[in-house]
Amino acid sequence: MSARQKILIVDDDNNIAELISLYLTKECYDTLIVNDGDEALKAFETYEPNLILLDLMLPGIDGYQVCREVRTKSNVPIIMLSAKGEIFDKVLGLELGADDYILKPFDSKELVARVKAVLRRYQVPIKEESPTKLEVKLVEFPDLSVNLSNYSVLFNGKSIEMPPKELELLYFLASSPNQVFTREQLLDHIWGYEYMGDTRTVDVHVKRIREKINESPYWNLSTVWGIGYKFEVNE
């Protein structure tokens, strides 16, 4: 029997934290509650969670700083929780490396669905006994290899750390060279119907991809102004 996945809940309101823990425990997750940013960073090291639910407004170190610190060490998925619904706050959270952003007050079923959706994206497929039966999802260019089967990216021969949604977005675009996709299409394909986000989420993830893999003489992740993006291959 596989070990239960562990979720670190970071919220200074213990009543909310206990309620979240109750929802997730019913879904067979293991949970740990901490109430401030310093405790969160210590618990991240010792508890080794599979996912972090992170409130933004914390005493001491706030949620943004916690996210920034965690991202220097790990790609563990982070879902931010906040009563702040401004686009600026959402975009800032995503730029710092959060995988999702949920507004308070939230519906318990939506919270659980978001947790499951994010964790699914971080699960690497298990190889079958016969390698010939395993479908390898791979796109390759002279200096770039994106493997969706084992969630790996090689650029100029070097392995690039990339969270699942960034990798999935890159793979999707690179799988259809020179085809233009609108932000709405990309949001639908990568995040799906479970994600109630806005199209700037796509912009943030494209920006993060570009920071990790520079332009190549063979291809370019191009902006099509007023429409969206395409993976442009140079003939």
C-alpha positions in Angstrom: 0.0 0.0 0.0 1.4 3.4 -1.0 2.1 6.0 1.6 -0.5 8.8 2.0 0.4 12.1 0.3 1.4 14.8 2.8 -0.1 18.3 2.7 1.4 21.2 4.7 -1.3 23.7 5.7 0.0 27.2 6.5 -2.6 29.6 7.9 -2.6 31.9 11.0 -6.3 31.3 11.5 -6.3 27.9 13.2 -10.1 27.4 12.7 -9.7 27.7 8.9 -6.6 25.4 9.0 -8.4 22.8 11.1 -11.4 22.9 8.7 -9.1 22.4 5.7 -7.3 19.6 7.5 -10.7 17.9 8.1 -11.7 18.1 4.4 -8.3 16.7 3.2 -8.1 14.0 5.9 -11.5 12.7 4.7 -9.8 12.3 1.2 -7.1 10.2 2.8 -4.3 12.9 2.8 -2.0 13.3 5.7 -1.8 16.9 7.0 0.3 19.1 9.2 -0.8 22.6 10.3 1.5 25.5 11.1 0.5 29.1 11.8 3.3 31.4 10.7 6.0 31.7 8.0 9.0 30.7 10.1 7.2 27.5 11.2 6.3 26.8 7.5 9.9 26.9 6.4 11.0 24.6 9.2 8.1 22.2 8.6 8.9 22.2 4.8 12.3 20.8 5.6 11.2 18.2 8.2 7.8 17.2 7.0 8.7 17.0 3.3 5.2 17.7 2.0 3.8 16.7 -1.4 1.9 20.0 -1.6 1.7 23.2 0.4 -1.5 25.2 1.0 -0.1 28.6 1.8 -2.0 31.6 3.2 -0.5 34.9 2.1 -1.2 37.1 5.2 1.0 35.5 7.9 2.7 36.9 11.0 6.4 37.5 10.5 7.4 36.1 7.1 4.4 36.5 4.7 3.3 33.8 2.2 5.0 35.5 -0.7 8.4 35.2 1.1 7.7 31.6 2.1 6.9 30.8 -1.5 10.1 32.5 -2.7 12.2 30.6 -0.1 10.7 27.2 -1.0 11.2 27.8 -4.7 15.0 28.2 -4.2 15.1 24.6 -3.0 12.2 22.7 -4.4 9.4 22.5 -7.1 6.9 21.1 -4.6 3.5 22.3 -5.7 2.1 25.4 -3.8 -1.5 26.6 -3.8 -1.9 30.1 -2.3 -4.9 31.0 -0.2 -5.9 34.6 0.1 -8.8 37.0 0.6 -7.0 39.4 -1.8 -8.6 39.0 -5.2 -6.8 41.7 -7.2 -5.2 40.6 -10.4 -1.8 42.0 -9.2 -1.8 39.7 -6.2 -2.6 36.6 -8.3 0.0 37.4 -10.9 2.6 38.1 -8.2 1.9 34.8 -6.6 2.2 32.9 -9.9 5.4 34.8 -10.8 7.0 33.7 -7.5 6.2 30.1 -8.4 2.8 29.2 -7.0 0.8 26.6 -9.0 -2.6 27.9 -8.2 -4.4 30.7 -6.3 -7.7 30.2 -4.3 -9.7 33.0 -3.0 -11.2 33.0 0.5 -13.9 32.2 1.4 -13.7 29.0 -0.7 -16.0 26.0 -1.3 -14.6 22.8 0.3 -15.3 20.7 -2.8 -13.5 23.3 -5.0 -10.5 23.2 -2.6 -10.2 19.4 -2.7 -10.6 19.4 -6.5 -7.8 22.0 -6.9 -5.5 19.9 -4.6 -6.2 16.7 -6.5 -5.7 18.5 -9.9 -2.3 20.0 -8.9 -1.1 16.7 -7.4 -2.1 14.8 -10.5 0.1 17.0 -12.6 3.1 16.2 -10.3 2.7 12.5 -10.6 5.3 10.9 -12.9 3.8 8.0 -14.8 4.9 4.5 -13.6 6.6 2.5 -16.3 4.9 -0.7 -17.4 6.7 -4.1 -17.2 7.2 -4.1 -21.0 8.9 -0.9 -22.3 7.5 -1.5 -25.7 4.0 -0.9 -24.4 4.9 2.5 -22.9 4.0 5.4 -25.1 6.7 8.0 -24.9 5.5 11.5 -25.3 8.6 13.3 -26.6 9.3 16.3 -28.8 12.9 17.0 -29.9 14.8 19.8 -31.7 18.6 20.1 -32.2 19.1 21.8 -28.8 15.9 21.0 -27.0 14.2 17.8 -25.7 10.8 17.9 -23.9 9.7 14.5 -22.5 6.2 14.5 -21.1 6.4 10.8 -20.2 9.0 11.4 -17.4 8.6 15.2 -17.1 12.1 16.1 -18.1 13.5 19.0 -20.2 17.0 19.1 -21.8 18.3 22.3 -23.2 21.8 22.4 -24.8 22.5 19.1 -23.2 21.6 20.3 -19.6 18.7 19.2 -17.5 16.3 22.1 -16.8 14.1 22.1 -13.6 10.6 22.9 -14.7 7.3 22.6 -12.8 4.6 20.4 -14.5 2.4 23.2 -15.8 5.4 25.0 -17.4 6.6 21.7 -18.9 3.1 20.8 -20.2 2.7 24.2 -21.7 6.1 24.0 -23.5 5.3 20.4 -24.7 1.9 21.4 -26.0 3.3 24.3 -28.0 6.3 22.5 -29.3 4.2 19.6 -30.4 2.5 21.9 -32.9 5.3 23.9 -34.4 4.3 27.3 -36.0 0.7 26.9 -34.9 -0.8 29.9 -33.1 -2.8 29.3 -30.0 -4.9 31.8 -28.1 -4.4 32.3 -24.4 -7.9 30.9 -23.9 -7.0 27.7 -25.8 -3.8 27.3 -23.8 -5.7 27.9 -20.5 -8.2 25.3 -21.5 -5.7 22.7 -22.7 -3.2 23.0 -19.9 -5.3 23.9 -16.8 -8.6 22.5 -18.0 -12.2 23.1 -16.8 -11.2 22.7 -13.1 -9.2 25.9 -13.2 -11.1 29.1 -12.8 -8.3 31.4 -13.7 -7.7 34.3 -16.1 -5.5 34.4 -19.2 -2.6 36.3 -17.6 -1.8 32.9 -16.0 -0.6 31.8 -19.4 1.6 35.0 -19.8 3.2 34.3 -16.4 4.1 30.7 -17.3 5.5 31.7 -20.7 7.7 34.3 -19.0 9.0 31.7 -16.6 9.7 29.2 -19.4 11.7 31.9 -21.3 13.7 32.6 -18.3 14.9 29.0 -18.2 15.4 28.3 -21.9 16.9 31.0 -24.0 16.2 31.7 -27.6 17.7 29.2 -30.0 18.8 29.5 -33.7 16.4 26.7 -34.4 13.2 27.8 -32.6 11.6 30.6 -30.6 8.7 30.8 -28.2 7.0 33.7 -29.9 4.3 36.1 -28.8 1.6 36.7 -31.4 0.4 40.2 -30.4 -3.3 40.4 -29.6 -3.8 36.6 -30.0 -1.5 34.4 -28.0 1.7 32.3 -28.6 3.4 29.9 -30.9 6.5 27.7 -30.9 8.1 29.1 -34.0 10.6 26.8 -35.8 13.1 28.4 -38.1 13.3 26.8 -41.5 
